[in-house]
Amino acid sequence: MGKFLKPGRLIVMLAGRYAGKKAILIKANEETTKDCKFPNGLVVGIQRYPRKVTKRMGQKQIRKRTTLKVFIKQLNLNHIMPTRYRLEESTLKEVRDRIERVKESELKNVEKRKELRKNLRKYLAEKYRTLPAGSLADKKAQSRFLFSKLRF
């Protein structure tokens, strides 16, 4: 069977604090290691989604309603469900570059993690504000799926 958990795949979290939230798979490790005895992956997800914006709203209110809250998490690959959507290469490369600026060992440091989350939040919020109009069938608009709240 082919490998389908490749970086850039949009996933839905199934367990834990962020169950039901959407995320981007950044790195998948299907082999076990000494410190991690299960197949794991690094994900960046959206904890709080942007809210609806109308024409009547001013710029200040639009900026406030389009902010989001981001999380970074290392988790078991059994606790995610991949979707058919993928992030475009340019966005994935930018997110991965921002994460790789911080070393693996520094990801456990609270201050570095907080700074990284803030950096990713700014980038993803700007990406959301400049989304192209179109359906999800369009490859460029597939990242729209990431920014919409999961309804069930």
Disulfide bonds with the S-S distance in Angstrom:
none
